[in-house]
């Protein structure tokens, strides 16, 4: 029945009676997709998936063979197990012809996206870029060269750098250049989740493990199976959880909260932090054995102030980005504005530069960004009059607004909701202005 349906839809179809015969067919045929039953003689569907993974079958061009599992005895547990073992999708019998064809269309679309991503990455690599991480500075070039070398291996990587330097962007590039790029990239900020919830978030929990656990839930390690897990701000992780993380990294087994057995996971772990972990180890806030386990490959992302030659490249990139997003037609930056950017200290690094360019593109009245379009705090004094002699309503109003926000935040102890009430603006407007004026706390 499937042969008829697929042949009529324009597919070339090869059939096999069971898993063993299918492996023989795949060894001599150049095939893209496998539709596989779960229950079969000699070698069942899950066994076939394991064997296929072990052989790491690849067709020309390096793309994997996509496997769609089928069963009339379907359950959520079976579907999850099939996906863990490498299946692309799972369909329960009986199914309609349209359903199977739609699934194959999704496989084809994913294949096209993967090939297009590879083509674009190849162009970026030839031009000296690396996807979303831009830079031509000598230190950045050395950093990106290391990324290219280690991306293909499952080695644990530690990325350090100040807040806003692009650590997560670099982690995504590591994932995108690896053989795991077709699987999930999962990121979690270890400092943003309360300690009592972080263990369940990472490792999952069983039904009834604690109050509110009404059903079992897979943790982020299981969700990232065969993919990459970014543990951002790892330096914030409490010591009690560091022990459990070390055990997972060494055994590759995850034990859910309230569970008794371990679950095998195949996850590449990337850790990122803005803290000095060597100092944290010396002061007893971070385990030495976990530090050594994570610090196999260390990537230090330099702050923006150490790479001033990259600022024009990044600024123009962000202008193009926000032109498209905001529907503007700004041509670029005036020479004076560009000098201001290069001389600014950038405590918030690339993230602060991106925010500044979004504001500038939005406020720019002409076709070129001038100094007046930049956030007030960036002005280094070149060509800008002293505040007492400055008659610019725009600059003086911004200075007053920034001062009032700082005073309101100080009076309310940093409570943004209360500060917004004092300032008589919305919470959303306050959050935007805090970001715009660079008043966010750098962690």
Steps between C-alpha positions, in 0.01 A plus 500: 500500500780741589688419179192590296431822693859621485561400138191692392633801693822488296734320739737222399423213738713204612348241736650264759331220694671570833777696672784269393400522135461877531860537623620300200298724265639816661857376457461504121221752431521881526183569701377804692204382710406175673143412602539225759255283694564436869397134507694292246658153487876446555580866579229729638471873437683623811780252437519624141533859625787399729683319221447789260639746754803281565582482132441878467371454151552814291399572146700725261532851640515383862125520576360229732234246408171612657295222660124519564367225729152345469301279735143389572606441862599861556543674832664821610779302669575308180502819293741669742728195501505494119590870485777448757651230280514730201157489332393822330127445563247242616161418346228279652307258281251523342597817318365683197699545179504878552650453847795294377562734206494804730758335725730434204458861383618613845805276470579645158459858626737432788750352254482810281548730800800296616663515158432874470647562845812306401532704181461831685745395771750406232471848350541664840805290579658596167436868578648469849172511696337231707122517476365735764840572656669776302851634534833547325718592798807281544380357832154430357648326194702274729187429707293410192775277365491303826120473471535353150754245623302372801143527364500153345593326828273431801756655736369712787569871448524783754425849366591797717454870447326809630125542479387588147810377315310232306568178692166344406544604136836322497346191662233489227772518236679204662175306481424610144840390369479159668342170395232576761365801312188309395409433864395737777703788641372557854614795713434564868612790720605335825479830686143578394334190649447458878721235659205281602379485137831478315558128570159407360555732202832336413434137582119471487268345760264209545130534578448566870865588566389822672190711550372608160673220306174371351679324215847385405712750311822466303776742600716712272768230474244259354355771277848566361565130426728468194529880500668772704422638846627847592533557874515879504628685808617171646691689768163571664422130553483399870761253629238233574406483133859518379556152649205358305606673179849351532349153539292544183800620302707200611235226467281645221204383709223730625289413803172687520390649833301226673629236259700188579687418179727694267412595144776504238545833321725598212550873552781737419531742792617858454542708814511880499568747777591863558668407828865415558461131582862468611430760767169332584685169553761666722227656713305175532194600297568266209618139504853447372418158348204643308714788376763260364224285342352800319823678409605255227490773235492859625372778274542854633281754322675839510303808613410755234747756635784259405383480138429859387575412136191278501264777613437647147433148364257418782330840495427482125381141539249611764389797286415258217326267745277770648433660162335172401324448831372857541441579133754786498750607229796632697816491284753484780681713756654846471875514564452684832249239621734218403786663692271528803423128482868407472597715799212386726590263789214251430453343846207305353710383203340384172152480654525868599621591150206313347254684725663833413470429126135401534429832672703695244327341200162565661568867587709600198317780318722499190667229298814494714546443874654798677638549850165638619334169411727305737420441870633787710732284709709408195617852422868520578511881494628538140309792353243491782464819710512497881160435653473858627549638148306225321177643356390176330150420628544138392822447696395695810160325512670161476741595778212607727303183420799279577558679832133466603503128420813448710344689792173307477683167490712601800193610698316173434800277560504390135130406486406584141124479555509757779752716311271506195215627720719780640608598147138472373597277208421138419718214620578412139610857421723504808663170404571634152650824636717314753642294217527805272700700755723207593371488858461121512705327765793307353518161666 
